[in-house]
Amino acid sequence: MAATAPVSDPRLRIRTKMLLVLLGISLVPLVLFGYIAQRDIEEVSKYTVKATTAIGESAAEDSALALENLGAEMIRQKAIDVALQCGVYLRRHPGVPIERFQADKAFQAIAVQSVGVTGYTIVFDRQGVMRFHPNPELVNYDMHNWKDMLPGFWALFEHTFDGSSGGGYYNWQDSDRVIRRKFMYIAPIRGTPYMVAATTYIDEFSRPAEETKGRIATATESIRGEIKKVVEGIRTSFVMIMTAMFLIVAAISFFLSRMITDPILALMRGAKAIGRVEMEHTVEVKTGDELEVLADSFNAMARDLKLHMENLRCTTAEKERLEKELEIARGIQLRLLPQRPPSIEGMDLAANNVPAQEIGGDFFDFIPISPGSWGLVIADVSGKGMPAAIFMGLSRTIVRASATDNLSAAAAIRQANELICRDSTSGMFVTLFYAILDVQERRLRYVNAGHNPPLLLRNDGEVEQLRTRGIALGIARSIDLQEDERDLQPGDMVVLYTDGVTEAINDRSEAFGVGRLIEIVRENSELPARGIIAKLEEAVVAFAGKEPQFDDITLLVLKVR
């Protein structure tokens, strides 16, 4: 950027010229009186509004604190009650191992109960192992893994491993990445090595106080409006007096106008020249006051603007080049995905991918395994943008190579994981669901590597989530994958999806969810697979409304005829 020349101080300021005239006609006392009167009135109005607001906010804050304390006590009592209920049940069944209780629906209903709107209770042992949790993936989970990841959360658990009760607050990041405060209380199940914890968002109890605070703000705004009307009336009277004085001053000011307007007109002509991109134009003003300083600054601005425009042209060219490269990358990525599903006798198969950005990290595939057997894949790579797209291409190629001619779903994905871990040093991972469809036997053998469990909708209306044990690929070289299978009947339907479907958010921060997904599939079950996918995509877009799509949307539907 070109260096700007130093600006010299004006020899005679405009303020000095104008004061010589204004002092001569005695405007100073009138202006001073009006200023003081208006200032005092505005100070009184500000004090009134400030005092009203302070009183309302203090009352709202006290109410919020009282409600939070009440909520904490309710959470504490809930933990104690559930601990007593669990203790009674355990004493009625002495000597029964914990695995039996984990399969006992009655005890699960006692151990895992709702707290507030979104909270729940859990049961863990004093060794730090989760035994009962609303999320099945956390059952029998070693909570020591959270020690470094969630230190505040872990500290509350660690203090109760000796069997003592206790509780406190901690910060928790919810599904939309907002940090909110939770309260948790832990109580022992007397006579057992187990503990009960109850937790929920504490702001669920303080919302009435926030609503009261909003009503106070509305009332305060009404008071401010009334005060403003009074101040405007006084200001109108003052303006009328000043108008009369202005007629007298106007005659004298006319003789000074030429001294001021000529440089201003020169600056206007310069501005128009800049508007026509005549960057070489300069403004010549020699008045010895701020207008001369302004003209010098204007000329310096024109020089700097010319340099910035050159830089902008370079930046725009670079941006266009990057956009072209992204367009090429998207085309390559689309060619990596199957252009159409295979034609399988007795099956209706369709899939589609809608990336959140120009390029995405989701993919699906149809892999010929052997005559009469097809591999079905849906996957979601961590991250977004170009790194995710590159990792997606690597993962898709490795999975396809590992699955070809391999009739074991678990063996194929374990081999793919080992190759991904060997080739990937970026720390990225991919969740994946892989199934082998035996067309003749109408049987589906599958593994789930940390992916959203697909839905199996039976012809009698029953819905099952295809869950198996497994973690995402690319995290550890050696992984344990549970392989399972299901027989398919005419009229059955399998729906595979990524989290861009169920985690789509609307303007009320509500997630689309699995429930809506099942409902839409059922309503359109008579449509072909391609039609069902179109209906699901339309539903997700309509649900999100004006909220931007933050994740890729990928769907794969298999209908058995």
Secondary structure, 3 states (H helix, E strand, C coil): CCCCCCCCCCCCCHHHHHHHHHHHCCHHHHHHHHHHHHHHHHHHHHHHHHHHHHHHHHHHHHHHHHHHHHHHHHHHHHHHHHHHHHHHHHHHCCCCCHHHHHCCHHHHHHHCCEECCCEEEEEEECCCEEEECCCHHHCCCEHHHHCCCCHHHHHHHHCCCCCCCEEEEEEEECCCCCEEEEEEEEEECCCCCEEEEEEEECHHHHHHHHHHHHHHHHHHHHHHHHHHHHHHHHHHHHHHHHHHHHHHHHHHHHHHHHHHHHHHHHHHHHHHHHHCCCCCCCCCCCCCCHHHHHHHHHHHHHHHHHHHHHHHHHHHHHHHHHHHHHHHHHHHHHHHCCCCCCCCCCEEEEEEEECCCCCCCEEEEEEEEECCEEEEEEEEECCCHHHHHHHHHHHHHHHHHHHCCCCCHHHHHHHHHHHHHHHCCCCCCEEEEEEEEECCCCEEEEEEEECCCCEEECCCCCEEECCCCCCCECCCCCCCCCCEEEECCCCCEEEEECHHHHCCECCCCCECHHHHHHHHHHHCCCCCHHHHHHHHHHHHHHHHCCCCCCCCEEEEEEEEC
